[in-house]
Amino acid sequence: MKGNGNGCPWRRDALACVLAASLAGLFAAAALPSGSGAVWAGQASCPPTAADAEGPFYVPNAPVRSVIGRGLVVMGTVRSAGSCTPIPGARLEWWQANPGGQYDDAHRATQAADGEGRYRLETSVPGLYPGRPVHLHAMVSAPGHRTLTTQLYPKPGQTEISFDFVLRPQ
């Protein structure tokens, strides 16, 4: 049987087939992780990144740097949920346990996103902190947007995380 270009046969229920295919695409798009930065046709904005606990070890005014260890690279773009556009100069603060599972000043950093909202942090894989999965803390702020405090959870053996932080406009 010949098709109509979208996998549906030419017949009376072709409209139902097209509708089903459209809904399948919609549900697939809805399953994208928050903060992934993925955009699909007709999307008006990016979903904001979910907040997560700050925890007890945040210390403000960490040194400005983009390297705090070796073995794990975290990179992406800071975006606005209102328009999905990059936010140049957004401020990112990072803190995490060292490979031995202890929080220390060597594993803290502050950096600014570049002119296209991009960032890149090179760090070590955080050590296992008792009672918690392996994680990195991030606080992301930008003028005209709510400050986001969240965490990233690297998988075992992961050496790279690509993640877009999406901030809510004020």
N, C-alpha and C positions, 0 to 999 in steps of 0.2 A: 504494500500500500504506500502511495506517495505521501510525503509529509508537507507541512507548511513552513518549514525552516526552524521550528522550535521544538521538534520532537513529537509533535502532535499530528495524528493522521487527519487528512481532509475528510471530515464527516460531520454529522449533525452535532456531536458533542465536542467539537473543536474548541468552542468558547470555554466549556468547562475545563478542558485540558490546559488551555492557555492560563486560565485563572489559577488552576492548581500549580502550574509551573511558577507563576508570579508569586503566589503565597509561599512556595518552597524557598524562593530567593529571598523573600522578606524575612522568613524565619531564620535562614542561614545568616543574613546580615545582622539580625537581632542577637545572634549568639556570639558576636564578636566581643572580646573582653573590653570592659570600660578602660579608657585610657590607651587603647591600642593605636589610636590615630587613624584607623582604617575608615575610609569614607566610601559610601556607595551612592549610586545615582539617586538624585532626589533628596539626599540628606541635607537638612537645613543647618545642622550643627553637630559637633562631636559630643558624645556623652562625657560628662565630667568624670575624672578619675575619682574613685572611691577613697574616702579618707580612712586612715587607720591610726592606731594608737601612737602617740608621741613617745610613750615610755618614760622611764625615770632618768635616762642618761643624756638628754639633750643639753648641750651647752652652747649658748649663742657666741657669735663672733669667731667661728673656726677660721683658720688661715685660708687665704685664697690660694687654691691649687686644684689641679685636675688629676694628679697622681697621688694615691695614698697606699699603694701596694701593687702587686703583680698577680695576674692569673684570672681576673674577671674584668671585663669592659662593659660598662653601662652607657648606652647612648640613645639619643632620641631627640625629640623636639618638644618644646613647651608650647601649647596651643590654647586658644580661647574657646570655651564651649559655645559662646555666642555666635561665632563666625567660623570656627575651625582654623582660623588664621594663626600663623606662628606669632609668638610674643618675643620680639628681640629684647635682649638685656634682662630677661627674667632671672631672678636670683634663686639658686639652688643651694641648699645646705644639706650635707650628708653626715651621718654618723652610724657607726656599726661596731660590732665586736671584732677584735683582731682574730687571727687564725686560731688562737688558743682559747677563744670564747670570752675574753675580757674586753670591756670598753676602755679605750685609751685615746689620748690626744692625737696620736699618729694616724688614727683612722677617722678623722674628722676633716671636712673640707667645705669651703664655700666657693661657688663659682657663678659666673654670669653666662647665660645663654648668648650665643653670637648674634649677629645682625639678622639671621634667619630663624632665630629661636632654637637653634641646635645646641646640644650639650654633649660632652663625652667625659666620663669618669673612668679612670683605671684604678682598680683596687684589688685587694686580695679577697678570696672567698671568705666570708665571715665565718668565724668558728661557731660551734654549737653553744648557744647560751642556754643554761639549764631551764627546762620547761617550755622552750620556744623552738619553733623551726628556724632554720638558718634564714636570716633576713638583713636587709639594709634599710635604714630610715632615711626619708627625704622630706624636706620642707621646701616648698616651692612658692614663691611670691612674685607679684608683678603689680605695678600701678593699675588701678581700676579693676582688680580681680581679688577674690577672696584667697587668703593664704591656704594652701593645701599641705597637710601633714599626712604622710602615708608611708607604706613599707613595700619593698620589693622582696620576693621570695625566690632566690635562685634554686634551680633543681640540681640534684647531685650531678657532678661532672660538667655542669654548664659553665662556659667560659665567656659568654657574651649574652647580654640582655639588651634587646632593642625595645624601648618603651617611650611612648609619648605621654607626657603629663598634660592633662586637660583641665584648665582652671575655670571656675565659675566667675563670670563678671559680677561686679558688686551691684 
